[in-house]
Amino acid sequence: MPIRSSGHLTDDEIRRASELEAETAAKERAAMAEEIRRRTRNRGHEPRAGADVNAPLSVRAAHEYAYVARDVRRITLTAGLTVAILAVLYVLVNVMGVISI
């Protein structure tokens, strides 16, 4: 129940204000959903069937986690390869003395 203000609103006025607020919030959610759909269409991607545009971003972007995982694996592979090359160069230069700098 809303807190009464010093303006002495009647229960009907409070109820009507609550209804108007709920209606406005619903319109705003619908407008945001339409904006997301419009941006998605403009980028050349159609929204997936059954996708809830009002869902949190983490839920809507879940299909992109596979791309992120693939990229992290590639970064790890690249870093490992770089460390291995540096280790071989270290052994060649400092331990075996094959290359003198």
C-alpha positions in Angstrom: 0.0 0.0 0.0 1.5 3.4 -0.9 2.4 5.8 1.8 -0.1 8.6 2.2 1.1 12.0 1.4 0.1 15.3 3.0 -2.0 15.9 -0.1 -4.8 13.6 1.3 -5.4 11.5 -1.8 -8.4 9.2 -1.8 -8.1 5.5 -2.3 -9.6 5.8 -5.8 -7.0 8.4 -6.7 -4.2 6.2 -5.4 -5.5 3.2 -7.3 -5.9 5.2 -10.5 -2.3 6.5 -10.1 -1.1 2.9 -9.7 -3.0 1.8 -12.8 -1.5 4.7 -14.8 2.0 3.9 -13.6 1.6 0.2 -14.5 0.3 1.2 -18.0 3.2 3.6 -18.5 5.7 1.0 -17.5 4.2 -1.5 -19.9 4.3 1.0 -22.7 8.0 1.7 -22.0 8.8 -2.0 -22.0 7.1 -2.5 -25.3 8.9 0.5 -26.8 12.2 -0.8 -25.6 11.5 -4.2 -27.0 10.5 -2.7 -30.4 13.7 -0.6 -30.3 15.8 -3.8 -29.8 13.9 -5.5 -32.6 14.5 -2.6 -34.9 18.2 -2.4 -34.1 18.5 -6.1 -34.6 16.8 -5.9 -38.0 19.1 -3.0 -39.0 22.2 -5.0 -38.2 20.9 -7.8 -40.5 20.0 -10.3 -37.8 16.5 -11.5 -37.3 15.6 -12.2 -33.7 15.4 -15.9 -32.9 12.0 -17.4 -32.7 10.9 -17.5 -29.1 13.6 -15.1 -27.9 12.3 -12.8 -25.2 13.5 -9.3 -25.9 12.6 -8.4 -22.3 15.0 -11.0 -20.9 18.3 -9.9 -19.3 21.2 -9.3 -21.6 23.0 -12.4 -20.2 20.1 -14.6 -21.3 19.7 -13.0 -24.8 23.5 -13.2 -25.5 23.9 -16.8 -24.3 24.5 -18.0 -27.9 27.5 -15.7 -28.1 29.2 -17.5 -25.2 30.5 -20.2 -27.6 32.3 -17.4 -29.6 33.8 -16.1 -26.4 35.0 -19.6 -25.3 36.5 -20.2 -28.8 38.3 -16.8 -28.6 39.7 -17.6 -25.1 41.0 -21.0 -26.3 42.7 -19.2 -29.3 44.3 -16.6 -27.0 45.5 -19.4 -24.6 47.0 -21.3 -27.5 48.7 -18.2 -28.9 50.1 -17.4 -25.4 51.4 -20.9 -24.9 53.0 -21.0 -28.3 54.7 -17.6 -27.6 56.1 -18.9 -24.3 57.3 -22.1 -25.9 59.2 -20.1 -28.6 60.7 -17.8 -26.0 61.8 -20.9 -24.0 63.5 -22.4 -27.1 65.3 -19.1 -27.9 66.4 -18.8 -24.3 68.0 -22.3 -24.4 69.6 -21.6 -27.8 71.0 -18.3 -26.8 71.9 -18.6 -23.1 72.4 -22.3 -22.5 73.8 -23.7 -25.7 75.4 -20.5 -27.0 74.3 -21.3 -30.6 73.5 -17.7 -31.3 75.7 -14.9 -29.8 74.3 -11.5 -29.4 
